[in-house]
Amino acid sequence: MSTEPTTEHAPEAHTFKAEVQQVLHILAHSLYTDREIFLRELISNASDALNRIQFEMLTNREALDPEVELAIWVEADSEQRTVTIRDTGTGMTLDELVEHLGTIAQSSARAFVQQTKEGNKAAASEIIGQFGVGFYSVFMVADKVTVVSRSYRPGVEAAMWESTGGDSYVAGPAEREGRGTTVTLHLKEDAAEFASGWRIEQIVKKHSDFVAFPIYSGERQINQRKALWRRAPREVEADEYKNLYRQLTLDADEPLLHLHLSTDVPVDLHSVLFVPAKRERGLIERRIEGKIKLYSRKVLILDEVKELLPAYFRFIEGVVDSEDLPLNVSRESVQSSPVLQRIKKTLTGRLHRELNELADQKPEQFAAFWEEFGVFIKEGVATDYEGRADLLKLLRFHTTRGGDELVTLGQYKSRIVDGQSEIYYVLASSLEAARTSPHLDPLAARGIEVLLLTDLMDGFMLSGLRDYEGLKLRNIDEAELDLPGEVEAAASQVSDEQFARLAEQAAATLGDKVKEVRASKVLRDSPARLVSDDSMGREMQRIQQLLGREAEQSPRIMELNPSHGLVAALARRVEANADDPVVAAALEQLYDNALLIEGLHQNPATMVPRILKLLEAAARTG
């Protein structure tokens, strides 16, 4: 097949845009540990072109060479020190060559340059394909690249593009008999290893083994082609799943879990889904959301489909293929497709089952999963009523039992005390803050276990978690908390008159921040707490914080502990001098401390001058 530039019209020289020159300089003059990825990028480009022509020919029989095999050919010539990649895809016109190879979207180029400046250069090869600069990776190994292409559109002449990786390139008419694109790399001396057929095959096996089209070296097919997800799970080795995951994600870590599903009832479905080991994947790209590729009858329809799983499973990676999907399904019609809805229901159900089996059979692995992705499960409890029963079994909590043990709601229920009819929880800014929360005093005295909720997402989760197997969930900061059991009240250290004066002073100092200041009937070891008689307003404030919005602080009831030494000392100061500035500062600090512990303080830095003032007063007194 002839793929030579034509001599009828001389190719014209063009100057690369500044952004492209920056990218080329980085690629040509930086050392990467994985230069072989240039072949992965070129094969991916060829595969994309084949996918596009396959889709195009479903409705367009006028395309050039409709009967030609859809395939990729890779040839290495050690004597000439060249590598040639040829495909029978859509091909490109002269204008398209200039558009696609002569320019890069400025934002993509800037992002790539910035990432390579900030990150480890040895890991930069992992992000080449993510910023639209994949083709230019050829200049890591080549000192000249020639592209000859002919579009699938009848009557359009072939075109060529050539560059040595400097600040310019040439483009013009060319000769090519058939549809598609040929890329010829003239390798640098230090990249001669890639002009070996054995080396090329090794790279294809590593990076492109599951490309949906045959890849030939000479007459021999060197990739598996039959997609792993279309094979029976019993035929697939563990390493093959790992390789597929690596191809899909470029993540160096092994996945925590994979789900291989192949069925024709109630819907034809072939899928491999992965739960990553970490929430953030990649050394440079801080991606936390997975991508699921959608195929219809072995044709790639959409490179990323978010509607195939509930939003709370958006960390899942994988591939879904179905014979039942219409070939003309589009991103806009995905949500309304009944087949997609059945696939979604099937995949969601299986993921619930697999995760619950992981929790039961491999608790240590599940603990690792919960550490990374528990926040998504909490989101699901609030948003997915249909899957709520399965999701509740996945929930894990720290409790006042101490240590690092995580418990289920079922375990909590099995340990409730006599007369207990509710599940108690406390909201705080951190685990340490939760364990020192003043709200725990009356429950600790009664030996009642409390769930420690410290994520901002917990407030959102509670909107969908009001009860569990007959037990209502109760926030222990509520104003009138009816607890089982009796405990002896702590002895007051101040008279009723002294406390009344302190409460009056506190109300005047805090103003609209509090609804009321009163003596606590339940506090034992803590000086103060804020209680609420508006649970919905309090939880809405947490949800607003989760969404990054400023939320107005609702007035709460402040309870002071008359049996605590600090409160008694403040009461005596008020008795001696009602205008004592230390009292006002201390009362404001007690209020802010309560907000801080619960994670509701919006600007803790404002406390610093007051704390310094109190320290000065303490130093003078000492």
Sequence and secondary structure as in RCSB ss.txt:
>XXXX:A:sequence
MSTEPTTEHAPEAHTFKAEVQQVLHILAHSLYTDREIFLRELISNASDALNRIQFEMLTNREALDPEVELAIWVE
ADSEQRTVTIRDTGTGMTLDELVEHLGTIAQSSARAFVQQTKEGNKAAASEIIGQFGVGFYSVFMVADKVTVVSR
SYRPGVEAAMWESTGGDSYVAGPAEREGRGTTVTLHLKEDAAEFASGWRIEQIVKKHSDFVAFPIYSGERQINQR
KALWRRAPREVEADEYKNLYRQLTLDADEPLLHLHLSTDVPVDLHSVLFVPAKRERGLIERRIEGKIKLYSRKVL
ILDEVKELLPAYFRFIEGVVDSEDLPLNVSRESVQSSPVLQRIKKTLTGRLHRELNELADQKPEQFAAFWEEFGV
FIKEGVATDYEGRADLLKLLRFHTTRGGDELVTLGQYKSRIVDGQSEIYYVLASSLEAARTSPHLDPLAARGIEV
LLLTDLMDGFMLSGLRDYEGLKLRNIDEAELDLPGEVEAAASQVSDEQFARLAEQAAATLGDKVKEVRASKVLRD
SPARLVSDDSMGREMQRIQQLLGREAEQSPRIMELNPSHGLVAALARRVEANADDPVVAAALEQLYDNALLIEGL
HQNPATMVPRILKLLEAAARTG
>XXXX:A:secstr
    B SSS  EEEE  HHHHHHHHHHHHS  S TTHHHHHHHHHHHHHHHHHHHHTTT TTSSSTTS   EEEE
EETTTTEEEEEE S    HHHHHHHHH   HHHHHHHHHHHHHS GGGGGGGGGGGT GGGGGGGTEEEEEEEEE
 SSTT   EEEEE SSSEEEEEEB  SSSEEEEEEEE GGGGGGG HHHHHHHHHHHSTT SS EEETTEE S  
S GGGS GGG  HHHHHHHHHHHH  SS  SEEEEEEE SSS EEEEEEE SSSSBSSS  B S  EEEEETTEE
EES  GGGS GGGTT EEEEEETTS TT  TTTTTT HHHHHHHHHHHHHHHHHHHHHHHH HHHHHHHHHHHHH
HHHHHHHH STTHHHHHHH  BEETT TT  B HHHHHHT  TT  EEEEEE SSHHHHHT GGGHHHHHHT   
EEE SHHHHHHGGG SEETTEEEEETTBSS   SS       SS HHHHHHHHHHHHHHHGGGEEEEEE SS SS
 SEEEEBS HHHHHHHHHHHHTT       EEEEE TTSHHHHHHHHHHHH TT HHHHHHHHHHHHHHHHHHT 
 S GGGGHHHHHHHHHHHHHH 
